[in-house]
């Protein structure tokens, strides 16, 4: 389980076979944990942190396949509802380890989502997992955001009150929001550094004062504020439906 220094393979070697091992996999955290997101980009790691809404179906399948041969079962470590998809993946594989991720997600979609949008959910979850690849693919993150915007065209009143669906929309929006912030910060950093270089020889103090002013002045685009407002609405909806508390004032 978490904080175990030895691998499950080493533990199995050291313990007589007459004793079974039941694993305690951490399926809810993304960093500083047993199974961190591989090479997670700092833009997400710093802002989304450990208990973000984190469907990782293919990673969970891989972890299950690598650990289950050495155990007699598992009891997963979960802190809430941010790992809802991961719970279903592990529970399904515990029942039948031959199941594919795709078939599990299809069952998940059919059971928990309305007939109107369930056909989109498997692909949406997969896209969210792909968003977290080590290199932030701006097209991928934007495509995921747009994908859920298209789903919203067909969503019903039932869907709007379905916290599982709202979670997915929130994550897609949050990833996109952080990408907007990161792009803005990278461009602004380059401008500030350029200004410092051009002004420093003439007046170092003015160069630094000007840089501090630029740092404190944020002129975000309208898209930034549109997505930000959407996140507040979705966060409130999650609180009202399932009492999920996010980092918002409301």
Secondary structure as UniProt FT lines:
FT   TURN            2..3
FT   HELIX           8..14
FT   TURN            17..18
FT   TURN            34..35
FT   TURN            38..39
FT   HELIX           42..48
FT   TURN            50..51
FT   HELIX           57..67
FT   HELIX           68..70
FT   TURN            82..83
FT   HELIX           84..95
FT   TURN            97..98
FT   HELIX           101..112
FT   TURN            115..117
FT   HELIX           118..131
FT   HELIX           138..154
FT   HELIX           157..160
FT   HELIX           163..200
FT   TURN            201..202
FT   HELIX           204..216
FT   HELIX           222..242
//
